[in-house]
Every structure is written in C-alpha cells, then in structure tokens.
C-alpha cells in the first residue's frame, strides 16, 4: 500500500515518492502534496526546468458518451458542465508559455470546481 501521509517535499528525494507510487494523477487522495512532481520540481528548478501537474476532471471525450452517465457526472460539477478538451489545452498552453516562467511545482486542478 502506498504511503500517502507525508506532506512535505525534500530536495533530492524523488526516488522515494516514485518508489511508493505517490503520484497525484493516479491516486484518489485529496492531499498529494508530497509527490513526485513537487519533489522533482525542487530538484530541477535550478536548471531552468519547470515541473507542473494538470489534474483534469471529467472531460467530454468518447470515454464519456452523451446520456445518463454524462448527465449524472454533470450534476456533481459546481460549474454545471463537463470540461472540454480545450479547457485542458488552455492550461497546458499557459504552463508552456513564457507567462508561466515562474510557475514550478504547481498542481492545477481543471475540474469545474469539483475537488
């Protein structure tokens, strides 16, 4: 079972979270603060490398076909709609741009207000 209780990051410790599967995109826990992305971000920031994570919510793709399932998912989203692929693309585009030059170690949830 993965260790999900640590809430800090220490430089040069990325092998630890990687070996314990502490990766926020793959874990349903609300506090992925001590994870591979944040630790790696600290390790490589001095080299001008930025590491960030995008955490998408339900997105309108073929995996969520129109119908009752999509409607029930929409009811649980505060913004009242399923996300579009462009919602994710816009965030990734921002993170890759010069406008995000000082953004590192961020975990950005793109889920319409859903935690």
Phi, psi and omega in degrees: 000133181293147176274111184247010184274333181298142182235022181228166176237142178237137179301148176064031179237018182299331177299329181296303180296327179295321181285344181250015176058034178271081180233115189300329181292340184250358181243139182275011186276146185281356183230067180276044187288327181257079187230171183303319183295315181291318180295314179297323178302316179294324182289326187251358182300323180295342178265007179081015180260129179254131178243122178224162180233135174254126182249093184283147172269201178297130182238139182290095176226182178295343180288339178237082182292152177303143180144196185299323181296315180294320180296320179291326177293320181297324180298333181269006181253121183305326180282355173076019177206158173281145179291157176257153177306328179294334177298318178289315181301322180296320179292316179296319178299317177300312182298329180277350184273168176293340178295339180254028185300335182252012180263117179211139180078015182276144172242106186256116178273124178243083189219021177064027180092357179280130181290000000 
